[in-house]
């Protein structure tokens, strides 16, 4: 609607500075608002993206997680009204991969391993768009982090370290939204890897 379009157009006006700097989350929101306008008033499931970015997937039960997976996959495979950009595709597969990993954590039976296989497949698909992504470079860093955590769950310490290295490498090549948030997660996982290595 025209009201929603106007709100997206006004996002930049609400930025504030703290100690002379703008908050990363506000920069992220401004970039998303610009993307909305440049993509003919379209974003790839912004509500699901907001849940992902703010760590709210952990609140989902398995049924809701699988519902969101289906919604993302349907949009990735069947969309006709909008041409998805590589940024959209990478983001969509990243969120699906994270949701499959969450399903794994919710299960207790021995057959839950297939959730990690699906998660890894989706995250690798996200990384396949690395050279094509133009704006949302955080998608590549976050996909590498998610894979690192996945390999930690598998107790594959070497591969987990390799994915963390790949995650940090993104920061050396390009500035991206939510970098400090992702680096905090990287540090936390490094501590968990040290604990696993000491056992």
C-alpha positions as CSV (number, residue, x, y, z in Angstrom):
1,X,0.0,0.0,0.0
2,X,1.0,3.6,-0.3
3,X,1.2,3.9,3.5
4,X,3.8,1.1,3.7
5,X,5.8,2.5,0.8
6,X,5.9,5.9,2.5
7,X,7.1,4.3,5.8
8,X,9.9,2.6,4.0
9,X,10.8,5.9,2.4
10,X,11.0,7.6,5.8
11,X,13.3,5.0,7.5
12,X,16.5,6.9,7.0
13,X,15.0,10.0,8.8
14,X,14.8,8.0,12.0
15,X,18.5,7.3,12.3
16,X,20.2,8.6,15.4
17,X,23.9,9.0,16.3
18,X,25.4,7.7,19.6
19,X,28.9,9.1,20.3
20,X,29.0,10.3,16.7
21,X,28.2,6.9,15.2
22,X,25.2,5.3,13.8
23,X,24.0,1.9,15.1
24,X,24.7,-1.1,12.9
25,X,21.1,-2.2,13.2
26,X,19.9,1.1,11.9
27,X,22.3,1.0,9.0
28,X,20.9,-2.5,8.3
29,X,17.3,-1.2,8.4
30,X,18.1,1.7,6.1
31,X,19.7,-0.7,3.5
32,X,16.7,-2.9,3.7
33,X,14.4,0.1,3.1
34,X,16.5,1.0,0.0
35,X,16.3,-2.5,-1.3
36,X,12.6,-2.5,-0.9
37,X,12.3,0.6,-3.0
38,X,14.8,-0.5,-5.6
39,X,13.2,-3.9,-6.0
40,X,9.8,-2.6,-6.9
41,X,8.5,-2.6,-3.3
42,X,9.5,-6.1,-2.6
43,X,11.6,-7.9,0.0
44,X,12.1,-11.7,0.5
45,X,9.9,-12.4,3.6
46,X,11.0,-9.5,5.8
47,X,9.1,-10.8,8.8
48,X,11.0,-14.1,8.7
49,X,14.3,-12.3,8.1
50,X,13.6,-10.1,11.2
51,X,13.0,-13.2,13.3
52,X,16.2,-14.7,12.0
53,X,18.3,-11.6,12.6
54,X,17.1,-11.1,16.1
55,X,17.6,-14.8,17.0
56,X,13.9,-15.6,17.4
57,X,14.0,-18.9,15.6
58,X,14.9,-20.5,19.0
59,X,11.3,-19.7,20.1
60,X,9.7,-21.8,17.4
61,X,8.4,-25.3,17.8
62,X,9.0,-27.8,15.1
63,X,5.7,-27.3,13.4
64,X,6.1,-23.6,13.1
65,X,9.8,-24.0,11.9
66,X,8.7,-26.4,9.2
67,X,5.9,-24.0,8.2
68,X,8.4,-21.2,7.7
69,X,10.7,-23.6,5.7
70,X,7.8,-24.4,3.4
71,X,7.0,-20.7,2.9
72,X,10.6,-19.9,2.0
73,X,11.1,-22.8,-0.3
74,X,7.8,-22.1,-2.1
75,X,9.0,-18.5,-2.7
76,X,12.4,-19.7,-3.8
77,X,11.0,-22.2,-6.3
78,X,7.6,-20.8,-7.4
79,X,7.8,-17.1,-7.4
80,X,6.5,-15.4,-10.5
81,X,5.5,-11.9,-9.5
82,X,9.1,-10.8,-8.8
83,X,12.5,-11.7,-10.2
84,X,14.5,-12.8,-7.2
85,X,18.0,-11.3,-6.9
86,X,21.0,-13.3,-5.9
87,X,20.8,-11.5,-2.6
88,X,17.2,-12.8,-2.1
89,X,18.2,-16.3,-3.1
90,X,21.2,-16.4,-0.7
91,X,19.1,-15.0,2.1
92,X,16.3,-17.5,1.5
93,X,18.6,-20.5,1.5
94,X,20.4,-19.2,4.6
95,X,17.1,-18.9,6.6
96,X,16.0,-22.4,5.4
97,X,19.4,-23.8,6.5
98,X,19.1,-22.2,9.9
99,X,15.6,-23.5,10.4
100,X,16.5,-27.0,9.5
101,X,19.3,-26.8,12.1
102,X,16.8,-25.6,14.6
103,X,14.6,-28.6,13.8
104,X,17.6,-30.8,14.6
105,X,18.0,-29.2,18.0
106,X,14.4,-29.8,18.8
107,X,14.5,-33.5,18.1
108,X,15.7,-36.2,20.5
109,X,15.5,-39.4,18.4
110,X,18.5,-40.9,16.6
111,X,17.0,-40.2,13.1
112,X,17.3,-36.5,13.4
113,X,20.6,-36.4,11.5
114,X,18.8,-35.8,8.2
115,X,17.9,-32.4,9.5
116,X,21.6,-31.5,9.5
117,X,22.0,-32.8,6.0
118,X,19.2,-30.6,4.8
119,X,20.6,-27.7,6.7
120,X,24.0,-28.1,5.1
121,X,22.6,-28.4,1.6
122,X,20.7,-25.2,2.0
123,X,23.6,-23.3,3.5
124,X,25.9,-24.5,0.7
125,X,23.3,-23.2,-1.8
126,X,23.4,-19.8,0.0
127,X,27.2,-19.7,-0.4
128,X,26.9,-20.5,-4.1
129,X,25.6,-17.0,-4.6
130,X,28.7,-15.4,-3.0
131,X,30.1,-13.9,-6.2
132,X,26.7,-12.6,-7.4
133,X,25.5,-10.9,-4.2
134,X,25.7,-7.2,-4.5
135,X,24.4,-5.8,-1.2
136,X,23.7,-8.3,1.5
137,X,27.2,-9.6,2.1
138,X,26.2,-10.5,5.6
139,X,24.4,-13.5,4.1
140,X,27.7,-15.1,3.1
141,X,29.4,-14.4,6.5
142,X,26.3,-15.7,8.3
143,X,26.0,-18.8,6.1
144,X,29.6,-19.6,7.0
145,X,28.9,-19.2,10.6
146,X,25.8,-21.4,10.5
147,X,27.9,-24.1,8.8
148,X,30.6,-23.7,11.4
149,X,28.0,-24.3,14.1
150,X,26.5,-27.3,12.2
151,X,30.0,-28.9,12.0
152,X,30.4,-28.2,15.8
153,X,27.1,-30.1,16.3
154,X,28.6,-33.0,14.3
155,X,31.8,-32.7,16.4
156,X,33.8,-32.0,13.2
157,X,36.2,-29.6,14.8
158,X,38.5,-29.1,11.8
159,X,35.7,-28.3,9.4
160,X,34.1,-26.0,12.0
161,X,37.3,-24.0,12.3
162,X,37.5,-23.8,8.5
163,X,34.1,-22.3,8.2
164,X,34.8,-19.7,10.9
165,X,37.9,-18.8,9.0
166,X,35.8,-18.3,5.9
167,X,33.4,-16.2,7.9
168,X,36.1,-13.9,9.1
169,X,37.6,-13.7,5.6
170,X,34.4,-12.0,4.4
171,X,35.1,-9.1,6.8
172,X,38.6,-8.7,5.3
173,X,37.1,-8.3,1.8
174,X,34.0,-6.1,2.3
175,X,32.1,-4.2,4.9
176,X,28.6,-5.6,5.6
177,X,25.6,-5.1,7.8
178,X,25.5,-6.7,11.3
179,X,29.2,-7.5,11.2
180,X,29.7,-7.0,15.0
181,X,26.7,-9.2,15.7
182,X,28.1,-12.0,13.6
183,X,31.6,-11.6,15.0
184,X,30.2,-11.9,18.5
185,X,28.6,-15.2,17.5
186,X,31.9,-16.3,16.0
187,X,33.7,-15.6,19.3
188,X,31.1,-17.6,21.2
189,X,31.4,-20.6,18.9
190,X,35.2,-20.5,19.2
191,X,34.9,-20.8,23.0
192,X,32.6,-23.8,22.5
193,X,35.1,-25.4,20.1
194,X,37.8,-25.0,22.7
195,X,35.7,-26.7,25.2
196,X,35.0,-29.6,22.8
197,X,38.7,-29.9,22.0
198,X,39.6,-30.1,25.7
199,X,37.4,-33.1,26.3
